[in-house]
Amino acid sequence: MNIEPLLKVRDLKVHFYTLRGVVHALERVSFDLNRQETLGLAGETGCGKSVTARSVLRLIDPPGQILKGRIIFKGQDLLALDETAMRRIRGSEISMIMQEPKMSLNPVIRVGNQIAETLIIHDHSLNRRSARTQAEEMLAQLGIPDPTRMSRRYPHELSGGMSQRIMIAMMLVTSPKLLIADEPTSALDVTIQAQILELIKELIREIKTSVLMITHDLGVMAETCDRVAIMYAGDMVEMGSVRSVLKDPQHPYTQGLLQTVPDKANPEQPLFSIKGNVPSLLEPQTSCRFAPRCDYVMDRCKREIPPFFMLNGDHQAACFLHDGQSEVQAG
């Protein structure tokens, strides 16, 4: 029996209206996230990963605007809901770990009270004492020693790794169905990164949460994700299981992205970089955005937008090199 995905995004288009012109931040973003699955959104800075994540929560502020698409969560289109209904979903059904935890924590409120406040907002039957108890229990689950003492601290008293743990506690204390993790380890050193990633993996297994992992780090993606979607200049270019995409990349951009990872076995080998520059998003998409940088470019790449072609299993790539394979139909 086919089980409906927890989240379905179809033909999402987001523009930002600036003094320099219209920024075509997202053009035709589509993907599925299954229940109890971790999907990685990967790509270089500025490709649209965070805009995609914020669109799911409908947190695109002016001058940005969601122009088109559907975001189906648990069978309902989030873009059709009013703001009151969305507030009930944010934090309780869908939570988001931001890139900079200390920027998201209130500097004048003790961290235990901030976690407790998250519970009270989404469960009005809880009194403050019960909420504080649950907050301390969540801190204990995160492996924080002496959670009662830690809950009385202010954000400025915490290290970067501890601040990230507090943010994880705030986002998971309501047991959301979907957790969006936007570069959750980008500001941490390697040792703390590994601890935080393992912590997230353990907690999502316990509460059976699906995860949308936003990252530019292919190592993080390989370690944490079941499937991956590669983004380039506001568009999806390749999707599939993390093993399939990393072992056998089928889009020239993904191939180049993997080549940029330093070879630990040969540290003296020169670092690889993809030639050319990312195209300006001020220009509307009328062709393959990667064409100016691609070693395999054809004439049609400069005239047409490539559809997704289905390869092996659920592996898909938006590249005319695979013309002749069946095209993926939008659901």
Buried (B, 14 or more C-beta within 10 A) or exposed (E): EEEEBBBBBBEBBBBBEEEEEBBBBBBBBBBBBBBBBBBBBBBBEBBBBBBBBBBBBBEBEEEBBBEBBBBBBBEEEBBEBEEEEBBEBBBBBBBBBBBBBBEBBEEEEBBBBBBBBBBBBBEEEBEEEBBBBBBBEBBBBBEBEEBEEBBEBBBEEBEBBBBBBBBBBBBBBBEBBBBBBBBBBBBBEEEBBBBBBEBBBEBBEEBEBBBBBBBBBBEBBBBBBBBBBBBBBBBBBBBBBBBBBBEEBBBBBBBBBBEEEEEEEEEEEEEEEBEEEBBEBEEEBEBBBBBBBBEEBBEEBEEBBBBBBBBEEEBBBBBBBBEEBEEBEEE
